[in-house]
Amino acid sequence: MIIVNKKFHYHGRRIGSKLSDRKKTLLKNILPQLELNEKNTSQFFEKVNNENIKVSLEIGFGSGENLLNLISKNEERFYFIGCEPYLNGMASFLGNLKEKDYFKVRVFKNDVRELISICPKEILSEIFILFPDPWPKSRHEKRRIINYENITLLLSCLKPNGKIYIATDVKNYFDSIKYLFKRLKNVKILNKSSLSFKPINIISTRYEKKALADKKKPFYIEVKKILD
């Protein structure tokens, strides 16, 4: 049994508006069927490794629009892990997930750092981090999910030639992300000449639509892990 690392302090919201009865029911009945926890995480990763199944991780999936699209469009042997501590979003995702897809989906409702800190090496094929909380105040920048420590950890979980997709509408955050990847020797930025264009396997989410409605310019970065 893997013991999930609980040293991390999550600063975001867990619940926003009051949960509807339907969402409470989804969290009570469906979440336990799909949730990664201390009892089943090692078993899940062992199965993935033994069966040589590709794994896609989305961190902070919101209401799950992009994750649901990946699940529905991908016909390869893929498992999907969605991490979302915000329970309103988690419930929305569970409500839209088709029962026939339950077998290939797992969710994690806590800080993703707890999960990736015990994730086996080179197990993930792709990682999506779309419009993460930018924590715009200078004193809060250390709370940003995309920093050297976390990206280094994620890269250790990523297979060679695996990819990371990131989107944000905050220019200084994006600049710091771009600088971070330029410092790393085992990655290659694939879309250097098209950082304002959305990769084809990312759909428009409510966060992107909100950014565009607010006249903010989204930026995207697609990175591939290469051999040292």
MDAnalysis code that builds the backbone (N, CA, C; Angstrom):
import MDAnalysis as mda
import numpy as np

u = mda.Universe.empty(684, n_residues=228, atom_resindex=np.repeat(np.arange(228), 3), trajectory=True)
u.add_TopologyAttr("name", ["N", "CA", "C"] * 228)
u.add_TopologyAttr("resid", np.arange(1, 229))
u.add_TopologyAttr("resname", ["MET", "ILE", "ILE", "VAL", "ASN", "LYS", "LYS", "PHE", "HIS", "TYR", "HIS", "GLY", "ARG", "ARG", "ILE", "GLY", "SER", "LYS", "LEU", "SER", "ASP", "ARG", "LYS", "LYS", "THR", "LEU", "LEU", "LYS", "ASN", "ILE", "LEU", "PRO", "GLN", "LEU", "GLU", "LEU", "ASN", "GLU", "LYS", "ASN", "THR", "SER", "GLN", "PHE", "PHE", "GLU", "LYS", "VAL", "ASN", "ASN", "GLU", "ASN", "ILE", "LYS", "VAL", "SER", "LEU", "GLU", "ILE", "GLY", "PHE", "GLY", "SER", "GLY", "GLU", "ASN", "LEU", "LEU", "ASN", "LEU", "ILE", "SER", "LYS", "ASN", "GLU", "GLU", "ARG", "PHE", "TYR", "PHE", "ILE", "GLY", "CYS", "GLU", "PRO", "TYR", "LEU", "ASN", "GLY", "MET", "ALA", "SER", "PHE", "LEU", "GLY", "ASN", "LEU", "LYS", "GLU", "LYS", "ASP", "TYR", "PHE", "LYS", "VAL", "ARG", "VAL", "PHE", "LYS", "ASN", "ASP", "VAL", "ARG", "GLU", "LEU", "ILE", "SER", "ILE", "CYS", "PRO", "LYS", "GLU", "ILE", "LEU", "SER", "GLU", "ILE", "PHE", "ILE", "LEU", "PHE", "PRO", "ASP", "PRO", "TRP", "PRO", "LYS", "SER", "ARG", "HIS", "GLU", "LYS", "ARG", "ARG", "ILE", "ILE", "ASN", "TYR", "GLU", "ASN", "ILE", "THR", "LEU", "LEU", "LEU", "SER", "CYS", "LEU", "LYS", "PRO", "ASN", "GLY", "LYS", "ILE", "TYR", "ILE", "ALA", "THR", "ASP", "VAL", "LYS", "ASN", "TYR", "PHE", "ASP", "SER", "ILE", "LYS", "TYR", "LEU", "PHE", "LYS", "ARG", "LEU", "LYS", "ASN", "VAL", "LYS", "ILE", "LEU", "ASN", "LYS", "SER", "SER", "LEU", "SER", "PHE", "LYS", "PRO", "ILE", "ASN", "ILE", "ILE", "SER", "THR", "ARG", "TYR", "GLU", "LYS", "LYS", "ALA", "LEU", "ALA", "ASP", "LYS", "LYS", "LYS", "PRO", "PHE", "TYR", "ILE", "GLU", "VAL", "LYS", "LYS", "ILE", "LEU", "ASP"])
u.atoms.positions = np.array([
    [0.840, -1.204, 0.000],
    [0.000, 0.000, 0.000],
    [0.870, 1.247, 0.000],
    [0.557, 2.179, -0.873],
    [1.268, 3.459, -0.924],
    [0.665, 4.420, 0.090],
    [1.497, 5.054, 0.850],
    [1.024, 6.073, 1.788],
    [1.110, 7.426, 1.107],
    [-0.028, 8.052, 0.882],
    [-0.063, 9.341, 0.204],
    [0.596, 10.401, 1.074],
    [1.458, 11.190, 0.473],
    [2.179, 12.243, 1.171],
    [1.245, 13.415, 1.450],
    [1.031, 13.725, 2.723],
    [0.093, 14.786, 3.076],
    [0.790, 16.020, 3.648],
    [2.052, 16.217, 3.261],
    [2.784, 17.363, 3.783],
    [2.402, 18.655, 3.078],
    [1.679, 18.555, 1.965],
    [1.371, 19.729, 1.157],
    [0.110, 20.417, 1.656],
    [0.146, 21.743, 1.609],
    [-1.015, 22.530, 2.034],
    [-1.688, 23.120, 0.809],
    [-2.936, 22.743, 0.587],
    [-3.688, 23.235, -0.564],
    [-4.345, 24.564, -0.211],
    [-4.154, 25.596, -1.061],
    [-4.642, 26.940, -0.763],
    [-5.938, 27.301, -1.490],
    [-6.336, 26.508, -2.455],
    [-7.526, 26.845, -3.230],
    [-8.822, 26.487, -2.520],
    [-9.936, 26.782, -3.200],
    [-11.253, 26.475, -2.635],
    [-11.572, 24.995, -2.781],
    [-12.273, 24.453, -1.813],
    [-12.777, 23.082, -1.895],
    [-14.228, 23.075, -2.370],
    [-15.002, 24.022, -1.881],
    [-16.411, 24.134, -2.265],
    [-16.722, 25.600, -2.507],
    [-17.426, 25.890, -3.605],
    [-17.827, 27.259, -3.901],
    [-19.262, 27.464, -3.510],
    [-20.130, 27.545, -4.506],
    [-21.554, 27.670, -4.217],
    [-22.052, 26.380, -3.581],
    [-23.181, 26.467, -2.947],
    [-23.737, 25.308, -2.256],
    [-23.942, 24.156, -3.227],
    [-23.522, 22.975, -2.816],
    [-23.690, 21.796, -3.659],
    [-25.157, 21.402, -3.737],
    [-25.621, 21.132, -4.948],
    [-27.000, 20.670, -5.126],
    [-27.124, 19.241, -4.608],
    [-28.345, 18.807, -4.398],
    [-28.568, 17.432, -3.939],
    [-28.010, 16.436, -4.949],
    [-28.164, 16.746, -6.238],
    [-27.643, 15.847, -7.276],
    [-26.126, 15.724, -7.182],
    [-25.450, 16.853, -6.991],
    [-23.996, 16.809, -6.898],
    [-23.545, 16.080, -5.637],
    [-24.272, 16.266, -4.554],
    [-23.947, 15.532, -3.327],
    [-24.076, 14.031, -3.549],
    [-25.108, 13.640, -4.288],
    [-25.320, 12.220, -4.583],
    [-24.193, 11.666, -5.446],
    [-23.758, 12.448, -6.435],
    [-22.653, 12.021, -7.295],
    [-21.369, 11.834, -6.488],
    [-21.098, 12.766, -5.589],
    [-19.894, 12.670, -4.761],
    [-19.978, 11.498, -3.790],
    [-21.176, 11.192, -3.355],
    [-21.362, 10.089, -2.408],
    [-21.298, 8.728, -3.095],
    [-21.895, 8.627, -4.289],
    [-22.054, 7.320, -4.928],
    [-21.027, 7.008, -6.015],
    [-20.647, 8.015, -6.810],
    [-19.751, 7.763, -7.940],
    [-18.286, 7.990, -7.578],
    [-18.015, 9.047, -6.821],
    [-16.628, 9.358, -6.468],
    [-15.897, 8.168, -5.836],
    [-16.486, 7.466, -4.871],
    [-15.763, 6.334, -4.262],
    [-15.404, 5.223, -5.249],
    [-16.162, 5.105, -6.334],
    [-15.873, 4.073, -7.333],
    [-14.622, 4.394, -8.152],
    [-14.323, 5.689, -8.290],
    [-13.269, 6.128, -9.204],
    [-12.082, 6.776, -8.505],
    [-12.185, 6.989, -7.218],
    [-11.177, 7.776, -6.507],
    [-9.903, 6.985, -6.229],
    [-8.763, 7.606, -6.516],
    [-7.478, 7.073, -6.099],
    [-7.242, 7.464, -4.648],
    [-6.852, 6.492, -3.835],
    [-6.611, 6.756, -2.419],
    [-5.468, 5.872, -1.924],
    [-5.227, 5.891, -0.630],
    [-4.101, 5.148, -0.069],
    [-4.220, 3.642, -0.291],
    [-5.442, 3.151, -0.415],
    [-5.651, 1.707, -0.520],
    [-5.493, 1.168, -1.940],
    [-5.756, 2.004, -2.943],
    [-5.795, 1.456, -4.303],
    [-4.806, 2.073, -5.298],
    [-4.075, 3.096, -4.884],
    [-3.196, 3.790, -5.830],
    [-2.089, 2.885, -6.361],
    [-1.434, 2.149, -5.477],
    [-0.345, 1.275, -5.922],
    [-0.867, 0.181, -6.843],
    [-2.053, -0.336, -6.537],
    [-2.662, -1.372, -7.372],
    [-2.979, -0.830, -8.767],
    [-3.471, 0.407, -8.820],
    [-3.787, 1.024, -10.108],
    [-2.536, 1.175, -10.965],
    [-1.481, 1.735, -10.389],
    [-0.261, 1.948, -11.166],
    [0.397, 0.623, -11.562],
    [0.266, -0.384, -10.717],
    [0.800, -1.705, -11.052],
    [0.070, -2.283, -12.265],
    [-1.239, -2.117, -12.295],
    [-2.042, -2.587, -13.428],
    [-1.632, -1.865, -14.707],
    [-1.482, -0.555, -14.610],
    [-1.075, 0.245, -15.770],
    [0.269, -0.226, -16.308],
    [1.197, -0.461, -15.399],
    [2.542, -0.872, -15.791],
    [2.548, -2.269, -16.412],
    [1.812, -3.187, -15.803],
    [1.784, -4.570, -16.291],
    [1.112, -4.691, -17.654],
    [0.092, -3.881, -17.876],
    [-0.662, -3.968, -19.124],
    [-0.169, -2.982, -20.178],
    [0.871, -2.228, -19.827],
    [1.474, -1.266, -20.760],
    [0.422, -0.312, -21.338],
    [-0.382, 0.243, -20.453],
    [-1.444, 1.163, -20.851],
    [-0.948, 2.601, -20.710],
    [-1.243, 3.433, -21.675],
    [-0.880, 4.844, -21.596],
    [-1.766, 5.550, -20.573],
    [-1.207, 6.541, -19.901],
    [-1.953, 7.282, -18.886],
    [-1.868, 8.774, -19.170],
    [-3.023, 9.422, -19.170],
    [-3.120, 10.870, -19.336],
    [-3.570, 11.478, -18.013],
    [-2.862, 12.495, -17.550],
    [-3.195, 13.182, -16.297],
    [-3.593, 14.616, -16.605],
    [-4.750, 15.037, -16.085],
    [-5.106, 16.457, -16.152],
    [-5.174, 16.995, -14.734],
    [-4.441, 18.068, -14.507],
    [-4.334, 18.683, -13.184],
    [-5.227, 19.910, -13.136],
    [-6.184, 19.911, -12.207],
    [-7.111, 21.028, -12.098],
    [-8.033, 21.091, -13.290],
    [-8.873, 20.060, -13.463],
    [-9.676, 19.969, -14.690],
    [-10.945, 20.803, -14.666],
    [-11.189, 21.562, -13.594],
    [-12.383, 22.411, -13.544],
    [-13.635, 21.569, -13.542],
    [-14.500, 21.786, -14.514],
    [-15.712, 20.972, -14.648],
    [-15.497, 19.782, -15.581],
    [-14.296, 19.672, -16.123],
    [-13.930, 18.475, -16.871],
    [-14.155, 18.509, -18.363],
    [-14.384, 19.697, -18.947],
    [-14.678, 19.748, -20.385],
    [-13.572, 19.106, -21.222],
    [-12.327, 19.502, -20.966],
    [-11.226, 18.964, -21.767],
    [-11.004, 17.486, -21.484],
    [-11.080, 17.108, -20.229],
    [-10.875, 15.712, -19.858],
    [-11.942, 14.815, -20.470],
    [-13.177, 15.246, -20.439],
    [-14.265, 14.475, -21.049],
    [-14.050, 14.321, -22.551],
    [-13.544, 15.376, -23.177],
    [-13.264, 15.300, -24.613],
    [-12.156, 14.292, -24.899],
    [-11.103, 14.309, -24.097],
    [-10.019, 13.349, -24.274],
    [-10.527, 11.922, -24.132],
    [-11.372, 11.712, -23.131],
    [-11.908, 10.371, -22.875],
    [-12.757, 9.890, -24.043],
    [-13.582, 10.780, -24.573],
    [-14.514, 10.385, -25.636],
    [-13.833, 10.226, -26.993],
    [-12.774, 11.001, -27.233],
    [-12.143, 11.004, -28.557],
    [-11.020, 9.983, -28.689],
    [-10.450, 9.571, -27.582],
    [-9.261, 8.732, -27.649],
    [-9.630, 7.263, -27.734],
    [-9.290, 6.656, -28.841],
    [-9.627, 5.256, -29.065],
    [-8.473, 4.315, -28.728],
    [-7.317, 4.860, -28.377],
    [-6.184, 4.021, -28.002],
    [-6.396, 3.465, -26.595],
    [-5.469, 2.608, -26.198],
    [-5.509, 2.062, -24.836],
    [-4.966, 3.124, -23.881],
    [-5.866, 3.910, -23.356],
    [-5.509, 5.012, -22.472],
    [-6.307, 4.908, -21.182],
    [-5.658, 5.203, -20.074],
    [-6.356, 5.472, -18.824],
    [-6.216, 6.970, -18.560],
    [-7.164, 7.507, -17.831],
    [-7.183, 8.943, -17.564],
    [-7.283, 9.195, -16.064],
    [-6.424, 10.093, -15.586],
    [-6.480, 10.530, -14.190],
    [-6.810, 12.014, -14.187],
    [-7.842, 12.387, -13.462],
    [-8.198, 13.789, -13.313],
    [-8.049, 14.214, -11.869],
    [-7.325, 15.293, -11.656],
    [-7.138, 15.816, -10.300],
    [-7.886, 17.137, -10.167],
    [-8.803, 17.208, -9.203],
    [-9.569, 18.436, -8.987],
    [-10.063, 18.488, -7.541],
    [-9.436, 19.330, -6.704],
    [-9.871, 19.458, -5.312],
    [-11.188, 20.217, -5.141],
    [-11.566, 20.999, -6.166],
    [-12.790, 21.799, -6.087],
    [-13.977, 20.869, -6.331],
    [-14.729, 20.588, -5.290],
    [-15.745, 19.539, -5.350],
    [-16.912, 19.875, -6.265],
    [-17.215, 21.156, -6.445],
    [-18.269, 21.524, -7.402],
    [-17.887, 21.067, -8.807],
    [-16.623, 21.307, -9.178],
    [-16.139, 20.877, -10.482],
    [-16.069, 19.367, -10.590],
    [-15.589, 18.722, -9.543],
    [-15.520, 17.262, -9.529],
    [-16.898, 16.652, -9.761],
    [-17.906, 17.181, -9.075],
    [-19.265, 16.653, -9.218],
    [-19.799, 16.880, -10.630],
    [-19.504, 18.036, -11.210],
    [-19.941, 18.305, -12.587],
    [-19.330, 17.297, -13.552],
    [-18.054, 17.030, -13.372],
    [-17.379, 16.046, -14.223],
    [-18.004, 14.665, -14.071],
    [-18.215, 14.239, -12.843],
    [-18.790, 12.912, -12.600],
    [-20.184, 12.797, -13.199],
    [-20.925, 13.902, -13.171],
    [-22.275, 13.892, -13.723],
    [-22.306, 13.764, -15.233],
    [-21.225, 14.181, -15.892],
    [-21.162, 14.126, -17.357],
    [-20.370, 12.931, -17.885],
    [-19.707, 12.220, -16.991],
    [-18.920, 11.059, -17.398],
    [-19.844, 9.874, -17.679],
    [-19.660, 9.248, -18.822],
    [-20.496, 8.106, -19.189],
    [-20.074, 6.867, -18.402],
    [-21.065, 6.117, -17.973],
    [-20.788, 4.941, -17.151],
    [-19.883, 3.941, -17.870],
    [-20.000, 3.861, -19.183],
    [-19.178, 2.918, -19.949],
    [-17.691, 3.262, -19.890],
    [-17.374, 4.505, -19.479],
    [-15.982, 4.943, -19.406],
    [-15.408, 4.867, -17.994],
    [-16.203, 4.437, -17.030],
    [-15.728, 4.399, -15.649],
    [-14.443, 3.584, -15.516],
    [-14.344, 2.488, -16.248],
    [-13.225, 1.557, -16.066],
    [-11.876, 2.185, -16.399],
    [-11.865, 3.211, -17.241],
    [-10.587, 3.801, -17.663],
    [-10.339, 5.179, -17.058],
    [-11.111, 5.540, -16.055],
    [-10.984, 6.861, -15.431],
    [-10.763, 6.722, -13.929],
    [-9.814, 7.504, -13.416],
    [-9.615, 7.621, -11.978],
    [-9.506, 9.112, -11.645],
    [-9.952, 9.468, -10.455],
    [-9.910, 10.870, -10.045],
    [-9.213, 10.989, -8.698],
    [-8.676, 12.177, -8.455],
    [-7.986, 12.470, -7.200],
    [-8.485, 13.818, -6.716],
    [-9.030, 13.864, -5.513],
    [-9.701, 15.074, -5.047],
    [-8.832, 15.959, -4.153],
    [-7.586, 15.590, -3.964],
    [-6.709, 16.372, -3.100],
    [-5.618, 17.066, -3.915],
    [-4.681, 17.681, -3.229],
    [-3.567, 18.375, -3.873],
    [-2.797, 17.385, -4.746],
    [-2.627, 17.711, -6.013],
    [-1.977, 16.784, -6.945],
    [-0.556, 16.444, -6.517],
    [0.079, 17.307, -5.751],
    [1.441, 17.021, -5.303],
    [1.491, 15.784, -4.419],
    [0.388, 15.519, -3.709],
    [0.317, 14.298, -2.907],
    [0.396, 13.064, -3.797],
    [-0.211, 13.161, -4.968],
    [-0.235, 12.026, -5.890],
    [1.088, 11.863, -6.634],
    [1.583, 12.953, -7.199],
    [2.792, 12.819, -8.020],
    [4.035, 12.544, -7.176],
    [3.964, 12.848, -5.885],
    [5.116, 12.562, -5.028],
    [5.303, 11.064, -4.818],
    [4.259, 10.267, -5.081],
    [4.361, 8.814, -4.945],
    [4.104, 8.115, -6.285],
    [4.007, 8.883, -7.348],
    [3.766, 8.328, -8.681],
    [5.020, 7.598, -9.173],
    [4.886, 6.405, -9.738],
    [6.056, 5.693, -10.270],
    [6.758, 6.494, -11.365],
    [8.028, 6.245, -11.535],
    [8.808, 6.930, -12.559],
    [8.334, 6.514, -13.954],
    [8.296, 7.478, -14.845],
    [8.023, 7.252, -16.265],
    [6.770, 6.402, -16.492],
    [5.675, 6.807, -15.872],
    [4.406, 6.082, -15.989],
    [3.370, 6.852, -16.806],
    [3.517, 8.186, -16.895],
    [2.531, 9.025, -17.575],
    [2.943, 9.305, -19.018],
    [1.963, 9.340, -19.909],
    [2.231, 9.636, -21.319],
    [1.990, 11.097, -21.668],
    [1.078, 11.736, -20.955],
    [0.801, 13.153, -21.209],
    [0.200, 13.787, -19.966],
    [0.436, 15.088, -19.840],
    [-0.035, 15.855, -18.688],
    [-0.630, 17.160, -19.199],
    [-1.800, 17.507, -18.695],
    [-2.466, 18.759, -19.060],
    [-2.620, 19.624, -17.813],
    [-2.210, 20.887, -17.920],
    [-2.432, 21.872, -16.857],
    [-2.997, 23.114, -17.544],
    [-4.301, 23.230, -17.560],
    [-4.961, 24.276, -18.340],
    [-5.542, 25.356, -17.437],
    [-5.053, 26.547, -17.599],
    [-5.511, 27.726, -16.854],
    [-5.498, 27.488, -15.340],
    [-4.316, 27.140, -14.811],
    [-4.207, 26.979, -13.356],
    [-4.359, 28.320, -12.659],
    [-4.691, 28.281, -11.385],
    [-4.814, 29.512, -10.599],
    [-3.497, 30.279, -10.693],
    [-3.524, 31.530, -11.180],
    [-2.274, 32.279, -11.373],
    [-1.720, 32.903, -10.095],
    [-2.515, 32.939, -9.033],
    [-2.092, 33.600, -7.790],
    [-1.350, 34.895, -8.137],
    [-2.069, 35.910, -8.612],
    [-1.436, 37.104, -9.190],
    [-0.659, 37.985, -8.211],
    [-0.987, 37.935, -6.924],
    [-0.256, 38.777, -5.975],
    [1.145, 38.221, -5.756],
    [2.111, 39.120, -5.684],
    [3.516, 38.706, -5.568],
    [3.751, 37.806, -4.364],
    [3.081, 38.104, -3.261],
    [3.311, 37.312, -2.050],
    [2.726, 35.899, -2.154],
    [1.894, 35.683, -3.173],
    [1.266, 34.371, -3.349],
    [1.883, 33.555, -4.482],
    [2.883, 34.095, -5.164],
    [3.426, 33.410, -6.340],
    [3.963, 32.020, -6.014],
    [4.437, 31.836, -4.792],
    [4.975, 30.519, -4.414],
    [3.889, 29.444, -4.375],
    [2.619, 29.865, -4.414],
    [1.525, 28.903, -4.431],
    [1.246, 28.354, -5.833],
    [1.825, 28.950, -6.836],
    [1.576, 28.501, -8.207],
    [2.004, 27.047, -8.389],
    [1.164, 26.294, -9.060],
    [1.443, 24.872, -9.256],
    [2.629, 24.648, -10.187],
    [2.843, 25.586, -11.112],
    [3.936, 25.408, -12.069],
    [5.168, 26.139, -11.563],
    [6.063, 25.376, -10.979],
    [7.344, 25.891, -10.521],
    [8.400, 24.802, -10.743],
    [9.623, 25.121, -10.465],
    [10.717, 24.191, -10.769],
    [10.546, 22.855, -10.052],
    [10.226, 22.913, -8.782],
    [10.100, 21.685, -7.990],
    [9.003, 20.774, -8.535],
    [7.828, 21.349, -8.801],
    [6.703, 20.534, -9.260],
    [6.911, 20.008, -10.679],
    [7.447, 20.846, -11.558],
    [7.690, 20.402, -12.932],
    [8.757, 19.309, -12.964],
    [9.782, 19.443, -12.150],
    [10.808, 18.403, -12.075],
    [10.202, 17.078, -11.630],
    [9.301, 17.153, -10.667],
    [8.620, 15.951, -10.184],
    [7.728, 15.361, -11.270],
    [6.989, 16.217, -11.961],
    [6.126, 15.746, -13.046],
    [6.943, 15.104, -14.166],
    [8.067, 15.699, -14.493],
    [8.910, 15.145, -15.552],
    [9.450, 13.773, -15.180],
    [9.701, 13.558, -13.902],
    [10.170, 12.236, -13.481],
    [9.083, 11.181, -13.653],
    [7.813, 11.608, -13.601],
    [6.683, 10.691, -13.787],
    [6.349, 10.485, -15.259],
    [6.884, 11.346, -16.117],
    [6.544, 11.334, -17.539],
    [7.484, 10.410, -18.317],
    [6.912, 9.645, -19.229],
    [7.715, 8.773, -20.080],
    [8.571, 9.598, -21.046],
    [9.695, 9.055, -21.503],
    [10.440, 9.717, -22.578],
    [9.532, 9.916, -23.794],
    [9.595, 11.089, -24.385],
    [8.729, 11.507, -25.496],
    [7.306, 11.828, -25.048],
    [7.044, 11.736, -23.748],
    [5.756, 12.181, -23.225],
    [5.656, 13.693, -23.301],
    [4.430, 14.200, -23.224],
    [4.216, 15.635, -23.426],
    [3.479, 16.285, -22.258],
    [3.780, 17.555, -22.058],
    [3.071, 18.399, -21.097],
    [2.441, 19.549, -21.872],
    [1.158, 19.781, -21.618],
    [0.423, 20.881, -22.254],
    [-0.016, 21.858, -21.162],
    [0.287, 23.129, -21.361],
    [-0.052, 24.152, -20.369],
    [-0.723, 25.325, -21.072],
    [-1.732, 25.891, -20.416],
    [-2.397, 27.094, -20.929],
    [-2.601, 28.076, -19.785],
    [-2.424, 29.355, -20.086],
    [-2.706, 30.410, -19.114],
    [-2.982, 31.708, -19.870],
    [-3.714, 32.603, -19.233],
    [-3.963, 33.910, -19.842],
    [-3.250, 35.019, -19.067],
    [-2.309, 34.637, -18.222],
    [-1.554, 35.606, -17.425],
    [-0.132, 35.675, -17.981],
    [0.199, 36.804, -18.587],
    [1.451, 36.929, -19.340],
    [2.680, 36.682, -18.475],
    [2.741, 37.264, -17.284],
    [3.951, 37.083, -16.489],
    [4.088, 35.643, -15.988],
    [2.952, 34.982, -15.769],
    [2.983, 33.566, -15.404],
    [3.519, 32.753, -16.581],
    [3.008, 33.047, -17.758],
    [3.457, 32.328, -18.946],
    [4.951, 32.544, -19.190],
    [5.407, 33.772, -19.024],
    [6.830, 34.063, -19.221],
    [7.693, 33.252, -18.257],
    [7.227, 33.127, -17.013],
    [7.988, 32.347, -16.030],
    [7.981, 30.861, -16.386],
    [6.861, 30.380, -16.935],
    [6.766, 28.977, -17.358],
    [7.718, 28.708, -18.521],
    [7.706, 29.613, -19.479],
    [8.580, 29.471, -20.652],
    [10.052, 29.493, -20.237],
    [10.390, 30.402, -19.342],
    [11.767, 30.497, -18.851],
    [12.165, 29.220, -18.115],
    [11.229, 28.681, -17.335],
    [11.488, 27.453, -16.587],
    [11.856, 26.307, -17.530],
    [11.069, 26.133, -18.583],
    [11.340, 25.033, -19.506],
    [12.621, 25.254, -20.308],
    [12.959, 26.495, -20.574],
    [14.207, 26.771, -21.287],
    [15.423, 26.413, -20.436],
    [15.253, 26.444, -19.121],
    [16.349, 26.097, -18.212],
    [16.580, 24.594, -18.135],
    [15.535, 23.834, -18.384],
    [15.620, 22.385, -18.228],
    [16.243, 21.744, -19.465],
    [17.121, 20.780, -19.252],
    [17.860, 20.169, -20.355],
    [17.134, 18.982, -20.986],
    [16.191, 18.402, -20.266],
    [15.560, 17.179, -20.768],
    [14.179, 17.424, -21.361],
    [13.935, 18.656, -21.825],
    [12.653, 18.960, -22.466],
    [12.888, 19.775, -23.736],
    [11.902, 19.723, -24.602],
    [11.933, 20.519, -25.828],
    [10.582, 21.188, -26.010],
    [10.573, 22.499, -26.194],
    [9.332, 23.225, -26.474],
    [8.984, 23.003, -27.944],
    [7.828, 22.427, -28.198],
    [7.458, 22.033, -29.557],
    [6.788, 23.144, -30.357],
    [6.214, 24.113, -29.661],
    [5.436, 25.144, -30.372],
    [6.030, 26.539, -30.184],
    [7.335, 26.657, -30.264],
    [8.009, 27.940, -30.044],
    [7.466, 29.052, -30.929],
    [7.086, 28.710, -32.142],
    [6.643, 29.734, -33.093],
    [5.134, 29.946, -33.081],
    [4.429, 29.234, -32.211],
    [2.958, 29.348, -32.207],
    [2.394, 29.291, -30.795],
    [2.968, 30.083, -29.915],
    [2.580, 30.048, -28.507],
    [1.195, 30.629, -28.246],
    [0.626, 31.288, -29.226],
    [-0.721, 31.847, -29.076],
    [-1.790, 30.945, -29.689],
    [-1.361, 29.815, -30.241],
    [-2.305, 28.912, -30.899],
    [-2.518, 27.662, -30.054],
    [-3.769, 27.306, -29.896],
    [-4.134, 26.166, -29.056],
    [-3.783, 24.850, -29.747],
    [-3.083, 23.944, -29.053],
    [-2.824, 22.618, -29.628],
    [-4.129, 21.902, -29.969],
    [-4.087, 21.041, -30.968],
    [-5.319, 20.448, -31.498],
    [-6.014, 19.523, -30.509],
    [-5.286, 19.009, -29.526],
    [-5.931, 18.091, -28.583],
    [-6.408, 18.778, -27.310],
    [-6.517, 20.101, -27.354],
    [-7.107, 20.868, -26.251],
    [-8.353, 21.564, -26.780],
    [-9.459, 21.429, -26.067],
    [-10.676, 22.116, -26.501],
    [-10.866, 23.399, -25.698],
    [-11.797, 24.200, -26.136],
    [-12.101, 25.451, -25.444],
    [-12.874, 25.148, -24.163],
    [-12.333, 25.592, -23.039],
    [-12.982, 25.392, -21.747],
    [-13.618, 26.697, -21.283],
    [-14.367, 26.626, -20.207],
    [-15.007, 27.841, -19.690],
    [-13.975, 28.874, -19.251],
    [-12.805, 28.407, -18.825],
    [-11.763, 29.342, -18.396],
    [-11.175, 30.082, -19.597],
    [-11.003, 29.367, -20.690],
    [-10.526, 30.033, -21.901],
    [-11.565, 31.024, -22.418],
    [-12.818, 30.609, -22.426],
    [-13.888, 31.488, -22.906],
    [-13.993, 32.742, -22.042],
    [-13.820, 32.567, -20.745],
    [-13.861, 33.721, -19.840],
    [-12.697, 34.666, -20.134],
    [-11.517, 34.103, -20.375],
    [-10.358, 34.937, -20.698],
    [-10.609, 35.748, -21.960],
    [-11.138, 35.106, -22.975],
    [-11.412, 35.802, -24.234],
    [-12.492, 36.863, -24.058],
    [-13.507, 36.555, -23.244],
    [-14.569, 37.529, -22.979],
    [-14.028, 38.746, -22.240],
    [-12.995, 38.528, -21.421],
    [-12.363, 39.617, -20.672],
    [-11.238, 40.287, -21.462],
    [-11.139, 39.956, -22.759],
    [-10.127, 40.531, -23.657],
    [-8.708, 40.157, -23.237],
    [-8.560, 38.978, -22.651],
    [-7.244, 38.477, -22.279],
    [-6.767, 37.478, -23.331],
    [-5.486, 37.469, -23.568],
    [-4.912, 36.601, -24.598],
    [-4.392, 35.311, -23.976],
    [-4.950, 34.168, -24.360],
    [-4.423, 32.897, -23.835],
    [-3.086, 32.536, -24.497],
    [-2.236, 31.904, -23.723],
    [-0.962, 31.398, -24.223],
    [-0.905, 29.896, -23.961],
    [-0.237, 29.188, -24.857],
    [-0.154, 27.734, -24.754],
    [1.294, 27.299, -24.946],
    [1.672, 26.279, -24.226],
    [3.006, 25.718, -24.418],
    [2.899, 24.195, -24.432],
    [3.542, 23.599, -25.405],
    [3.559, 22.146, -25.574],
    [5.010, 21.688, -25.469],
    [5.272, 20.827, -24.514],
    [6.642, 20.430, -24.204],
    [6.779, 18.913, -24.299],
    [7.874, 18.466, -24.865],
    [8.148, 17.024, -24.933],
    [9.368, 16.687, -24.096],
    [9.263, 15.605, -23.343],
    [10.410, 15.123, -22.572],
    [11.350, 14.368, -23.505],
    [12.602, 14.736, -23.486],
    [13.591, 14.076, -24.332],
    [14.611, 13.371, -23.453],
    [15.375, 12.478, -24.043],
    [16.395, 11.755, -23.293],
    [17.537, 12.694, -22.948],
    [18.074, 12.529, -21.752],
    [19.198, 13.369, -21.317],
    [20.410, 13.170, -22.231],
])
